[in-house]
Amino acid sequence: MEKKGIEISNANMGYKTQGNELVILKNISLHLTAGELIGIAGINGSGKSTLIRTICGLQPLLNGSVSLSGKQIDSIEREERAKIISVVLTEKIGGFNLSCYDAIAMGRMPYTNLFGALGEEDKRIIERSINECGLQEHRNKLLNELSDGLFQKTMIARCLAQETDIMLLDEPGAFLDYAAKHELFGRLKKLSELNNKCILISSHELDLLLKYCSKVLLVNESGVELIPVQEALANKTFRLISGGYL
């Protein structure tokens, strides 16, 4: 039986610049299991995005190892990796005449043939993702015609259409209105529990992390700390991140 989740061992994460290493996160060891929605919390510049980009392979490890569903990330071919892990980043993507529907359909690329032809099952999954994110009325709009909130929903729908066991979302609620943020977090919580997915979501909305997540991964200059959400309010690092306002 496939081992789902993320395993990080003795990892240094950061950047290489002009032959030198800039370490942002040092000696990270974590085991993140399937069936949980895990929130990532930290102040700006603490390394949340670095952690997400390194886990999904967009940024190379400086040292140590990262395993996805029991396989070391550097041994997984790109096409296979796209079937295991999906990601929503803060950066905007573009594309000439790329519509909302086209962007969401890109989530099915790891499963299509050489010509990218969509089968009936692919189309069903795309439609479901569109409906789940409330994009029915915007499906034919070009990406550059979408508001920031609708663009963000489109990227989340693409991630859902990819149907991976592991999902990483970096500030996905940044441009969403209040109700949409709660809908998103609630949907991700159900998705993690009912579909046995490992979902990590970084957010400055600490109240939403407390309400919907089962665990919180605290990121600061000292490293990372994974705690049950029930212990967050009594945790010194969490109190520092919240500024004492929770």
N, C-alpha and C positions, 0 to 999 in steps of 0.2 A: 504494500500500500504506500502511495506517495506521501512523503513527509512534507506537509505544507508549512509555510512560514519563513522567517528570516533568521539566520544565524550569523552573528558578527563576532569575530575573535581577534583580540589584540590589534585592532585596526587604528592606524593613523590616517586622518582624512584632512585634505586641504588642497594646496595648489603647488605646482612646480613653475617657478619663474626664473628664467635665465640660468637654469641649472641648479637653482636653490629650491629647497622645500619650505613652504609656508604651512605649518601645521595648525589647523583650526581646531580639530578634535583629536585627542591623543588617547591611546590605549583603550579603545572602545570595545567592550564585549557585551553582547546582548543576545537574548533569545526572544523573538517576537512570534507568538503562536497564531495559528488560524482561529477563526471564530471570534475575533475581537476587533473592536474599533479603538485604536490607540491614538491619543492626542499628543502632539509635539508642542511643547511650550518653551519659550525662551525670549529674551529681549532681542531687539534688532542687532544683527551682527554676531550673534552667539554661535551660529553654525547650523541652524535648522535646515536651510536650503542646501548647504554643503552635505549634510547627512543624507537628505533625500536624493540628491543628484549622484552621490557615490553609491548608494544602495541600488539604484536602478542602472548603474553602469555608464551614466553620462559623464562622470568625472572619475578618473582612475584612482584607485587606492594608492596611498603612499606606502603603506605597510599593512600586514595582517591579511585577513580573509573575510569575504562576504559570501554566504551561501543562500540560494533561493530554492525553496522546496527541496532541500537536500543536495543541491548541486552548486559547486563553486562557480561564482559568477564569471570568472575568466575562462571557464571551460564550456560555457553555454553559447552556442551560436546565436547571432542576433535574431534570426527568425524564430528560434525556439524560445529565446528570452522574451520576445514580444507576446508569447502565449502564456507566459508565467507572470509577468509583471507589467502594469500599466501606470502611467504617471500624468498628472496635471501640474504644470509649472506655472509660475507667475508671468513668464514671458509670453507675449502674443505671437502667434504664428500668422503668416499671411499666405497668399496664393492667388495667382491670376484667375479671376472669375470662379473662385472656390466658394461654393454655397455652404450654408449651414448643413444641409443634408450631406454634401460631399465630404465635409470635415468629419462628420459623425461616421460616415461609411468607411473612412480611413481606418477606423478601429477594427474593421474586419480584414484588413490587408494580410495579416499573418495566416489567414485561413483560406484565402482565395488562390486561384491558379495563377499561372505566369502572366496572364492578361488582365488580372484583377477583376474577373467576372464575378458578380454577386449571384449566389444561388438563392433559392427561396428561403432557406433557413437564415442566411445572412440578412436578407431583407426583413424578415420577421424580427430579428434581433435589433436591427437598426430602428425599425418602427417602434418597438418597445422602449428603446432608449430615448427616442424623441418624445414619446408620451410621458415617460417617467420624469423628464426634465421640463415638461410643459412647453415644448418648442413647436407644436403643431402649426401654429400660425406664422412661424418664422422659418420654416424648413427651406424655402426657396430663396431667402435673402442672401446676398453676398456677405462674406465675413466683415468686410469694411463698412457694411450698412448696419451692423448690429451694435447695440449699446454695449458698454463694458460688461454689464450684468448678463445680457443675453449671450455675449461671446463666451463668458465664463461657463454658463450653462451648456453651451455647445461643446466645450472642451470636456466637461464632466460627462456629457452624453457619449462622446467618443470613447472615453475611458470605460464607461459601462458596456458599450458595444464590443469592446475588446475581450470581455469576459475572462479576465485573468484571476488567478487565485490570490494574487497580491496587488494591492492598489495603493499608490502614493499620491497624496494631494497636498500641494504647497499653497497655503492661503486660498483655498477654493471659494471661500465666502467673502473675499475682499470687496467685491463689487455688487454683491447681492443685497436685496432689501431684507428687512428684519424677518419677515415671514419666510422668505425663500431660504434664508440661512438655517432656520429651524427645520424646514422641510428637507434640506440637503443632509443635515446631520442625522435626522431621524431615518432617512432613507439609507444612509450608509450604515447606521447601526443595525437595521434590519437585514441589510445585505450581508454584513459580516456574520451575523448569527445564523440566518437561515441558509446561506450558501457556503458557510464555513470558509470565509475569506479572511485574510490578514490585511487590514486596512489601516494605513497611517495617514493622519491628517494634521498638518501644522496650522496653527491659528493663534491670533492675538485675542480671539473671543474666548477668554478663559471660562466664562460662565457656560458657554456651549460645550466646552470640553468636559466640564464637571457634570453637566446634565446628561450627555449622550455617550461619553467614552467609558470604557471599563478600566483603562489604565492611562496614565499620563507619563510621557517621556520628557523629563526636564533636561534642558540643554543649557549649559553655562560654561564659563572659562575653565572650570574644574573638570569638565567631562559631561557625562550623561547619567541620569538616574531614572530608573523605571519603577513607578510606584502605583499601587491601586488608587483609583480615583477617590476612594473614601478617605485616604490619608493625605490628600493634597493640601487641604486647608491648614493642616497642622505641620506641613513640611516647610522648613526654613527657606529652601530654594524657591519653592512655589510662592511663598509670601514675598520674597524679594522680587520675583518676576511680576507679581500682581501689584506691587507697590503698596500692599496693605489695604487695597480697596475692596477686597472680597472677604 
